[in-house]
Amino acid sequence: MPSHACQPSWGQSPRAGAPLSALLPILLIGLLVSACGKKSDTIVSIGLHPTNPRILYVSTNESVYKTRDGGATWQRMATDLSSYRVLTLAIDPEHPATVYAGTMIDAVYKSPDGGQRWMPYNAGLKEHISVVNQFVFDPRDSETIYAATTVGVFRSTDGGRLWEERMAGMKEVHIVVTLALDPKRPHIFYAGTTGGAYRSEDRTASWKKVNDGLIPPEVLEASLALGVNTLVVDPRVTDTVYAGTTKGLFKTTNRGESWTRIGQSLGDQYVSALLIDPANPQVLYAGGRAGVYKSPDGGQTWQAMNEGLETLNVRTMAMSLLDAQTIFLGTNGSGLYRSLDGGRTWQRIPLAPQSAAPATTGS
């Protein structure tokens, strides 16, 4: 049986009602403790190049790696980030040589040259928080970036040079774990937090709590009662949103005004990653501590898709922007995997050789 010891849990609190300031050190320790796999065996984040399927980045518990040949060989990126655990990677969709890294210790770093050099981009952010969980690009202008952090949502309109807080309406200061935007109406955002879900209809200027059916108000009073780990929006029927949480999978068809529990047949109700097929949004993938499950019908039914996996403890997933049948999967403890057949079979991709990247530029 796979070990679950490396899986961080936003949903467990040492003391109900504890203030967030008291919980942050515990959460940070928990993230560090989760780094219990062998070197490079825990894949924390995956970044896929938007136009070149042979280029991808992964972050592990100790470094960032890049391949230019589809995973046949890997290069360990420059040591600028060696002291900071990278929690998330994001590639600029318009200028893919530009890569952003959200860290656990020193907020945001940016590389202008495909990961060769990294520079801190923290003005307006670093004085507030040092932990960044996710980036989202504005589809109209990739210089506008939104960041999910441990003290809320921040936005930059100049490629990360300056960040501003965007938390009006988030009365409780929750850890924001994930962000998603409506691809047809990019002024609408959803935030997944340690206290449920929020929606913004004005590009994050203000937020409304949307927890009906997701988490009862009386349960919300208990600190970290339920955490939303991942959100995906149906790209065609954008009122439909899926939420993967520490206590199950949920679906809304009315922009979060009400949520319905789905996926009770999943082997474990801790959902760490969700994917949706843009060509056929009825097809969903859910990853967690029981491996990968696939639904062909908008979450009504699910089937385990774990052939070839050496562990079922899934940390993160990423779908190719060029071919929805190609999916990458990062685990807690047995490295990186790739499926070329929509999850039916998986093949491990070792991160070797682990040599330093040459001093060349490019995407």
C-alpha positions in Angstrom: 0.0 0.0 0.0 1.3 3.5 -0.7 2.3 5.7 2.2 0.3 8.8 2.8 2.8 10.3 5.2 4.1 12.8 2.6 0.7 14.2 1.8 0.2 17.7 3.4 -3.3 18.2 4.7 -4.8 21.7 4.9 -7.8 20.2 6.6 -6.3 19.1 9.9 -6.0 21.7 12.6 -4.1 21.3 15.9 -6.8 23.3 17.7 -10.2 24.4 16.6 -10.6 28.1 16.4 -6.9 28.8 16.5 -5.9 32.1 14.8 -4.3 31.9 11.4 -1.1 33.6 12.7 -0.7 30.7 15.2 -1.3 28.1 12.5 1.1 29.4 9.9 4.2 28.0 11.5 2.6 24.7 11.9 1.5 24.6 8.3 5.0 25.6 7.1 6.5 22.8 9.2 3.9 20.4 7.7 5.0 21.4 4.2 8.7 20.8 5.2 7.9 17.4 6.7 6.1 16.4 3.6 9.5 16.4 1.9 10.1 12.9 3.0 10.7 11.1 -0.3 14.2 10.3 -1.7 16.0 13.1 -3.6 13.8 14.3 -6.4 11.1 11.7 -5.8 8.5 14.2 -4.7 7.2 16.3 -7.6 5.7 19.5 -6.2 4.8 21.3 -9.4 4.8 20.8 -13.2 5.0 23.6 -15.8 4.3 22.8 -19.5 5.5 24.9 -22.4 2.4 26.3 -24.2 3.6 25.5 -27.8 6.6 23.1 -27.5 5.6 19.7 -26.1 9.2 18.7 -25.6 9.9 21.5 -23.0 8.6 21.2 -19.4 9.7 22.1 -15.9 9.2 20.4 -12.6 10.0 21.4 -9.1 10.9 19.0 -6.4 11.7 19.3 -2.7 15.2 20.4 -3.5 15.4 22.0 -7.0 13.8 22.9 -10.3 14.5 20.7 -13.4 13.9 21.3 -17.1 13.8 19.0 -20.1 14.1 20.1 -23.7 13.6 16.7 -25.2 10.3 15.4 -23.7 11.9 14.0 -20.6 14.7 11.9 -22.1 17.3 14.1 -20.3 17.0 16.7 -17.6 19.0 19.7 -16.5 19.0 21.0 -12.9 18.4 24.7 -13.1 20.7 27.4 -11.8 21.2 27.5 -8.0 19.4 30.8 -7.4 16.5 29.0 -6.0 18.4 26.3 -4.1 17.5 27.8 -0.7 13.8 28.1 -1.4 11.4 25.3 -1.8 9.4 26.0 -5.0 5.7 25.3 -4.6 4.4 26.3 -8.0 5.8 27.0 -11.5 4.0 29.1 -14.2 5.1 29.7 -17.8 4.1 33.0 -19.4 1.7 31.9 -22.2 2.7 34.8 -24.5 6.4 34.8 -23.8 7.2 31.2 -22.7 10.9 31.9 -22.0 9.6 33.7 -19.0 9.0 31.5 -16.0 7.6 32.3 -12.5 8.3 30.4 -9.4 6.3 30.7 -6.2 8.3 29.6 -3.2 7.7 28.7 0.4 10.4 31.0 1.9 10.9 34.0 -0.4 7.7 34.6 -2.3 8.1 35.1 -6.1 11.1 34.6 -8.4 11.1 35.2 -12.1 13.3 33.9 -14.9 13.5 35.8 -18.2 15.6 33.1 -20.0 14.0 29.7 -19.6 15.2 29.1 -16.1 18.9 30.0 -16.4 18.7 33.0 -14.1 16.1 33.7 -11.4 15.5 37.1 -9.8 13.2 38.0 -6.9 10.0 39.9 -8.0 8.5 40.7 -4.6 7.8 44.5 -4.4 4.5 45.0 -2.5 4.4 41.3 -1.7 7.4 40.3 0.4 6.5 42.5 3.3 3.2 40.7 3.6 3.9 37.0 2.9 6.6 34.6 1.8 4.6 31.6 0.6 3.0 31.5 -2.9 0.8 28.6 -3.8 -0.3 29.3 -7.4 -0.2 31.8 -10.3 -3.0 32.7 -12.8 -2.4 34.8 -15.9 -5.0 37.2 -17.3 -5.8 35.7 -20.7 -5.9 39.2 -22.3 -2.5 40.3 -21.0 0.1 37.9 -19.5 1.8 40.9 -17.7 -1.3 40.8 -15.4 -0.8 37.9 -12.9 -2.7 36.8 -9.9 -1.1 35.0 -7.0 -2.7 32.7 -4.3 -0.8 33.2 -1.1 -1.1 32.2 2.6 -2.6 35.6 3.4 -4.9 36.1 0.4 -4.9 37.1 -3.3 -2.4 39.5 -4.8 -2.2 41.0 -8.3 0.6 42.4 -10.5 -0.1 44.3 -13.7 3.5 44.7 -14.7 4.9 41.2 -14.9 5.5 40.8 -11.2 7.5 44.0 -10.6 4.8 45.3 -8.2 2.1 43.4 -6.3 -1.1 44.7 -4.7 -3.4 43.0 -2.2 -6.8 42.0 -3.6 -8.8 40.7 -0.6 -11.9 42.9 -0.1 -14.7 40.8 1.1 -12.6 38.0 2.5 -13.6 38.8 6.0 -11.7 35.8 7.4 -8.1 35.9 6.4 -7.8 32.4 5.0 -4.9 30.7 3.3 -5.7 30.9 -0.5 -4.6 27.6 -1.9 -5.8 27.9 -5.5 -7.3 30.3 -8.0 -9.4 29.8 -11.2 -10.9 32.2 -13.7 -13.9 31.9 -16.0 -12.3 31.6 -19.5 -15.3 33.2 -21.2 -15.8 35.9 -18.6 -12.3 36.5 -17.3 -13.5 39.1 -14.8 -15.0 36.2 -12.8 -12.6 34.5 -10.4 -12.9 31.7 -7.9 -10.6 31.3 -4.9 -10.2 28.0 -3.0 -9.1 28.6 0.6 -8.7 26.8 3.9 -12.2 28.0 4.7 -14.1 27.1 1.5 -14.6 29.0 -1.7 -15.0 32.7 -2.8 -16.1 34.3 -6.0 -15.1 37.6 -7.5 -17.0 39.3 -10.4 -14.7 42.3 -10.7 -11.2 40.8 -11.4 -10.5 40.2 -7.7 -11.4 43.7 -6.5 -14.0 42.2 -4.2 -15.0 38.7 -3.1 -18.1 36.9 -2.0 -18.1 33.7 0.1 -19.8 30.9 -1.8 -20.0 27.9 0.5 -23.6 26.8 0.3 -23.4 23.0 0.2 -19.7 23.0 0.4 -19.2 23.6 4.1 -21.8 24.4 6.8 -21.4 27.8 8.6 -21.1 26.2 12.0 -18.3 23.9 10.7 -16.5 26.9 9.2 -16.1 28.3 12.7 -13.6 25.5 13.4 -10.2 26.5 12.0 -9.3 24.8 8.8 -12.5 22.8 8.8 -12.3 22.2 5.1 -9.7 23.2 2.5 -10.3 23.7 -1.2 -7.1 22.3 -2.8 -8.0 22.8 -6.5 -10.6 24.4 -8.7 -11.4 23.9 -12.4 -14.0 25.8 -14.5 -15.9 24.1 -17.4 -14.5 25.9 -20.5 -17.8 25.6 -22.4 -20.5 25.9 -19.7 -18.6 28.2 -17.4 -21.2 28.4 -14.7 -20.0 24.9 -13.9 -17.1 24.6 -11.5 -15.5 21.7 -9.8 -13.8 21.8 -6.4 -11.4 19.2 -5.0 -11.1 19.5 -1.3 -9.6 17.8 1.8 -13.0 16.1 2.3 -14.3 15.2 -1.1 -15.2 16.5 -4.6 -17.9 19.1 -5.2 -19.6 20.6 -8.3 -21.6 23.7 -8.9 -23.7 24.6 -11.9 -24.5 28.1 -10.8 -21.2 29.8 -10.3 -20.8 28.6 -6.7 -24.2 29.8 -5.4 -24.7 26.1 -4.3 -22.5 23.0 -4.4 -23.3 19.3 -4.7 -21.1 16.5 -3.4 -19.9 14.2 -6.2 -17.3 11.5 -6.5 -18.2 9.5 -3.4 -16.8 6.4 -5.2 -13.2 7.8 -5.2 -10.9 5.6 -3.2 -9.9 8.5 -1.0 -11.8 11.8 -0.5 -8.7 13.9 -0.3 -8.5 15.5 -3.7 -5.2 17.3 -4.5 -5.5 17.8 -8.2 -8.2 18.2 -10.9 -8.0 18.4 -14.7 -10.7 19.0 -17.3 -10.5 18.1 -21.0 -11.0 21.4 -22.9 -12.1 19.5 -26.0 -14.6 17.4 -24.1 -15.3 19.0 -20.7 -17.4 16.0 -19.6 -14.0 14.3 -19.1 -12.5 14.9 -15.7 -9.4 13.6 -13.9 -9.1 13.7 -10.1 -5.9 12.9 -8.2 -5.3 12.3 -4.6 -4.0 9.7 -2.1 -5.7 6.8 -3.9 -4.2 7.6 -7.3 -6.0 8.9 -10.4 -9.7 8.6 -11.3 -11.3 9.5 -14.5 -14.9 10.5 -15.2 -16.5 10.5 -18.7 -19.7 12.1 -17.7 -19.1 15.3 -15.7 -18.3 13.6 -12.4 -21.3 11.2 -12.2 -19.2 8.1 -12.5 -15.5 7.4 -11.9 -12.9 4.8 -12.8 -9.4 4.2 -11.3 -6.6 4.8 -13.9 -3.5 3.7 -12.1 -1.8 1.2 -14.3 2.0 1.7 -14.2 2.0 3.9 -11.1 4.4 2.8 -8.3 2.6 4.9 -5.7 -0.9 6.1 -5.6 -0.1 9.3 -3.6 -0.7 11.9 -6.3 0.5 15.5 -5.6 -0.1 17.3 -8.9 -1.2 16.8 -12.5 -0.9 18.8 -15.7 -2.5 18.3 -19.1 -0.7 19.1 -22.4 -2.2 22.3 -24.0 -1.6 20.6 -27.4 -2.9 17.1 -26.8 -5.4 16.3 -24.0 -4.4 12.7 -24.1 -1.0 13.6 -22.8 -1.0 14.0 -19.0 1.8 14.5 -16.5 1.5 13.4 -12.9 3.7 14.2 -9.9 3.7 11.9 -6.9 4.8 12.1 -3.3 7.6 9.6 -3.3 8.0 8.0 -6.7 8.6 10.9 -9.0 7.1 12.0 -12.3 4.9 10.0 -14.7 3.4 10.6 -18.1 0.4 9.1 -19.9 -0.1 9.3 -23.6 -3.5 7.6 -23.6 -5.7 9.7 -21.4 -4.6 8.0 -18.2 -5.1 4.4 -19.2 -1.4 3.7 -18.7 1.5 5.6 -17.0 5.2 5.5 -17.6 7.7 6.9 -15.1 10.1 9.6 -16.3 13.3 9.7 -14.2 14.8 13.2 -13.6 18.3 12.2 -14.8 21.0 13.1 -15.4 20.9 15.8 -12.8 23.6 18.1 -14.3 23.8 21.8 -14.0 22.1 23.7 -16.9 24.5 25.3 -19.4 24.6 29.0 -19.6 22.5 29.4 -22.7 19.2 31.2 -23.2 16.0 30.2 -24.8 12.5 28.9 -24.1 
